[in-house]
Amino acid sequence: MLCVRAPGRVNLIGEHTDYNDGYVLPVAISLETRVYAQPRTDALCQVYSETLDEQHTLNLAELPPPEQLPEGFIRYVAGVAAMVQRHTGRTLTGVDATLCSRLPLGAGLSSSAALEAAFAVLWDAIDDLRLDRLTLARLCQQAEHQYAGVRCGLMDQAASLLCQAGHALFLDTRTQATQQVPIPSAWAIVVADTGKPRALAESDYNLRRAQCEQAVGALQDVLGESVVALRDVSAEAGAQYLPLVEEPARRRARHVVGENARVLAFLDALRRADTAQVRALMLASHASLRDDYEVSCAELDRMVEACLQAGAIGARMTGAGFGGACVALVERARLERFLQDAERFYRARAAYEPRFYACEAVDGAGMCAG
Ligand code: GLA
C-alpha cells in the first residue's frame, strides 16, 4: 500500500497577484490530505473519499471530459490524470485509492490543490515519471482550469508541492523562480477559519481576473504593449495612469499593484523579524482586499479584528476570499492565550462557528515515511 501526503496552504501575503504575473508568499501547513493507494494492473482508477463517503471510478484509458463527470473531488483527480497523460503521452496506471483529509473543505486552505498534488505525486511515483515539482504544479493548475473551471494562478499548487518545512515560499509567478524564506522560529502561524463558507467563489474569482485583464488593456492604450500584466505597472506608474482606467477595474488594479510592492517589503521585514512592519503590511493587504478588491466579508473583517485584539503580530484574510479563513502570526510564547482570546472576541462579533488551527510550516507533498 502506498501513502501520499499533500498539505494545504496559507498565504502570508500576495493575494490575487498570481494570475497577474506577480509575487506570492505561501506556507504549506500541517493540515493535510492523504491518499492511500494500491496500484492495479489495468487503467481503472477507483477513488473513495472517507470525508465525503463517496466513491467514483474513472477509466484512465478513456477519460471523459469534465462536463460528463459529477461535480466534486473526482473532477480534480480526472483533471490531474488528463493533464499528466497529455504531457507524458502515456496512459497512467490504475489505482484503488482512499482519500482522507484533515483540511477543512471550503475554508480557502487549498484542499483542491492538495488533492491534485497528492495524485500528481502518486502517479509520478507509480509510473516513474520523474517530473520536477514545478512541472507537476503547472499540470495541477491546468487541471483546475480545465476540469474545475477556475482560472486560478499557480500559488496553491506550487505551495503544496514546493514548500519546505520552516519556510515560506517566495514565488515570482512570471519567472517561476522560487526562494525558501525562513519563518522566525518564535512565530506561530495560526489559521483562523471564520466558519463562513465561501460563497460564489468561482464566478467572482473569474470576474476579478477578467477585470484585471480589462485594466491591462486600458493601460496598454496609454503605456504600450510593454504592459503585459499588472506586474509591469510600478507603484509610480499606477498612481499616474490608473485614474484613466474605468471603475471597478481601476480599484482592482490598484490592489494588485500595491500588493506586489507589499510582498517585497514583507520579505525584507520577515528576514529582519520586524514585527511592526509585518503587522503594517498585513493590515494594509487586508484593507486593500476589503476596499479595492472587494473579496472580504464581514466575518473575515471581524476575525482580523479579533486576532489583533487578542495580540497577533499581524492578521489578514488568506486565499481567494468571499468567506473562508484568516492567517495570523502570533508570538509562540503567547499562543495559548491568543487562541482563547481570539475565539472569545470573534464569537462576540459573529454568528458563525470559528475554528482555530495552530499550524507548523511543513514540507510540500511527498510519499509518507514508513
Ligand atoms: C485562490 C487561487 C490562487 C490565488 C488565490 C488568491 O486560492 O487558487 O491561485 O489566486 O485564490 O490569491
Residues whose N, C-alpha, C, O or C-beta is under 5 A from the ligand:
A	BS01	GLA	G14 E15 H16 T17 D18 C152 G153 L154 M155 D156 G319 A320
